[in-house]
Structure formats: C-alpha cells, structure tokens
C-alpha cells in the first residue's frame, strides 16, 4: 500500500480523517530538504499527484516525494 492508497483511506473511510494528519515530503531547499503538510490542506488526491492548497497558492505534489504519513496517534506509512 503506497501513500496515495493511505491518503484515500484517510479521506474516505468513516473511521479515519485527513484532519490532523501530517504528511512529510521531500522539499528541496527547505531545512533538511523536508516539509510537513497538514492533511486538511490536501484539496484533491489524483492519480499521480496530490493537490495541496492554502489560499491562492495551490501546488501538485507527486507521490514519490512523500516520505511519511502520520495521524496524531501513530505513523501509518513511511518510505523505506
């Protein structure tokens, strides 16, 4: 199961939610080349990209850049 499957489960399964989730991605130039995205900022989960937007800024982030998906309770997916 990859990051897209995990994000879809968080979005659509009645027992889970994107709210409160944190997604760590590779972000070149950021400290440690990593950035954390809030689950509630994900506007769309596409076939190759997740769409993230706050306000006027909207970006597509490919799933191969996702390093970790976690909820407040636990890490539910991490790249090996």
N, C-alpha and C positions, 0 to 999 in steps of 0.2 A: 504494500500500500504506500503510495507516494504522497507528497504534500497536497496535490490537487484533491485526491480522494479524502484526505483528512479534513481539508477545509470545507469540502462539500458536506461531509458528515457533520461538522460543527454547525454549518449553516442550516441544513435541512432536517436533521434528526431531532425529534421533540425533546430528547433528554440532554441535548447539548446546545451551545450557543457560541457565536463568534465574539459576542460581547465579553470582554475580559481576557480574551485570548491575546497572546503576543506571538508575532512571527518574526524571527530573526533572519535577516537576509544579508547577502554579500552586497556591500555598497561602497564601491571604490572611492577613496578619498575621505571617507568617514573615519572617525577614530577606530582603530583596529580593523578597518575595512568592513565594519558591520553596522547595521541599523536595525532597530526594532520597530515594527509596525503594529499598531493596535488592530485587532480583529474587526472592530466596528468601523474602521476606515476602509475596509475592503468593500468596494461597490459592486464588483462582478467577479465571478470565478469562471474564466474562459477555458478553452481547450488547451492553450499553450501559455497563457498569461493570467495573472490576477490583476484586476484593475483596482488601483488604490487612489483615493482622492479625499482631500480635505479642502473645502472652499473652492477656489478656482483652479488649484493645482491637482491635476489628475495624471497618473502615470501607469504604464503597464510594466509589471514585473514578471519575468519568466520564472517558471517553477524551478529551473535548475539553479537559481540563485538562493532558494530557500534553504536555510541551514537548520532551523528548528521551529517547531510549532508547540506552544505550551498554553495550558489553561492555568488559572490561579491554583489549581490543585496539583498539577503534575505536567511533566514534559510528555507529550503524546506522540511526537515524531522528531527524530533527529538524524541528520545526514551522517552516514558512517564514514 
